Amino acid sequence: MQVVPREGENALSVAGPRPMEWSTIPYSAPQGPMPNGRQRTSSLESPIMLLTGHPSAIYTMKFNPAGTVIASGSHDREIFLWNVHGDCKNYMVLKGHKNAILDLQWTTDGSQIISASPDKTLRAWDVETGKQVKKMVEHSSFVNSCCPSRRGPPLVVSGSDDGTAKLWDMRQRDNDVKVWDIRKGEVTMTLQGHQDTMTGMQLSPDGSYLLTNAMDCKLCIWDMRPYAPQNRCVKIMEGHQHNFEKNLLKCGWSPDGSKVTAGSADRMVYIWDTTSRRILYKLPGHTGCVNETVFHPTEPIIGSCGSDKQIYLGEI
C-alpha cells in the first residue's frame, strides 16, 4: 500500500479567531525539531502521514487502545490494519463482509475488532490471526453502528435501520441474541435538541457527557449525569457541514475530554475546544467528504478518513 509522508506547513492549516500553532500543544516525549525549527510533538515518522490503498470510500477508522494500529472500514467491504509508526504499512486485510463497513470498534483489550455493515451483520475479528471469530445475523436491515462495553462482561450493542438496538454477549458461541433487562428496559431519557437525523454519537471518556453529530450541522454535548437539569444540552458547536450525500458523519472526544472532533462534508477536519466552543483547527487535505475523525489515545495526533479513499494522520 502506498504511504506518502508529507511535510510542510501548508499541508494543514489552523483556523479560529486566534489560530493556534501546531507546536503549542505540549507533549512530553523527546522529539527533534523539524527543518523549519518547530518542535515535533508526536512519534509519527512525519508531521503528516497520508495512507492510501483502499479502492473505495472509507467510512470509519479507529486507533487500537495502545495507539499502535489503525483499523479502517470501507465501501470495498474490507477492513485494513495499518501500523501507526514508521511508514504506516498496511499489514493485514480482514475479508468477509458482503457489503460496506459502516462502523468498527476495538474491544477494550485490543484483541478484537467489531464491525457493522449493510449486509445486516455484525462481525468480530481476531486481530492477531485476521480471522472472523463471530458473525451476528439477527438484524433485518442495515447495521449502521456498533459499540462494545467499556467495563464488565463482554457485551456489544448494535444499531440498525430495522429500528432496533440489539445487545450481544460475545461469550456465547452460538448466534442467539441475549435480551438483557437493563433495569426495566424502558426509555429513561429523551434528548431533544437536534432538528435533523443524528449521524454519530460518543460518550465522553469519563461517561458524564454525550457528544452527538446531526444533519442539522450541529454538534451537541449533553449532560448525562443523573441529576442534571432537564435541558441536558449544555454546549452546541457549529462550523462543520453535512450535505446531500447524507453520509453517517461520526464525532469523537480527545482522551482528556478537552476537545471534540467531527467529520464534515466540506472536506475539512474540525476540532473544537469543549470549554470555549471555539474551532481550534480546521484542517484541509482531503478531497472528499470526511466521514470520521479520531484522536490518538496517548499522543497529539488526529486521524481522519474520507470518501476520497484516503486516511490522514496529523500532528497537532
SULNOR-V111105 format. One line per field, one symbol per residue. psi: psi as a letter, one per 40 degrees, with the letter a starting at -180 (. if undefined). burial: + if it has 9 or more other ideal C-beta (glycine too) atoms within 8 Angstrom, else -. A space follows every 10 residues. Layout:
psi = ???
burial = ???
This chain:
psi = hhhhhhiide dhihiidghi ideehiheih iiiideeihi eieididhhh hidheiihdi iiiideeeih hhhieeeihi hihdibefhh eihhidieai hdiiiiidee dihhiiieee ihihhhedde iheihhfeie ahhdiihiid iaigihiihi eeeihihihe ehdafihhhh ggbeeihehh hhdieihhei ihiideedih hihieefihi hhheidfiid geheihiidi iiaddfighi iiiideeeii iiiieeeihh hihddeeihd ihhidieihh dihiiideig hhiiiieeei hihhh.
burial = +-+-+++--- -+++-+---+ -+--+-+--- +--+---+-+ ++-+--++++ ++-+-+++++ +++++-+-++ ++++--++++ ++++---+++ --++--+--+ ++++++++-+ -++++++--+ +++++++--+ -+--++--+- -+++++-++- ---+++++++ -----+++++ -+----+--- ---------- +--+---+++ ++++----++ +++++--+++ ++++------ -++--++--+ -+----++++ ++++--+-++ +++++-++++ ++++--+-++ +++-++-+++ +++++++-++ ++++++++++ ++++++
